[in-house]
Amino acid sequence: MTPVTHSAIIQLQNNLIMDYKPYSPEWHRKRYLKEALDKYFDDYVENEVIHGDLMDILSARMSAAVNEVNKVLDLKDKLKDT
């Protein structure tokens, strides 16, 4: 890797991390996401697998949110009946 390429990578990494106040919750969230994605790329995981994993995570999160909403709606209905 040339010094120019290495410098560009370091600059890119710093820009990705440093657009939030250092060590803030936002900074840590973005850092963790970047590290997770970097691991996929470093392991040469196919884009379809990355896409599938992201969709699985989002689907699980969505299902949990729907279940939570249904629980709240059920409680509201029970409170109306009393």
Buried (B, 14 or more C-beta within 10 A) or exposed (E): EEEEEEEEEEEEEEEEBEEBEEEEEEBEEBBEEEEEEEEBEEEEEEEEEBEEEEEEEEEEEEEEEEEEEEEEEEEEEEEEEE
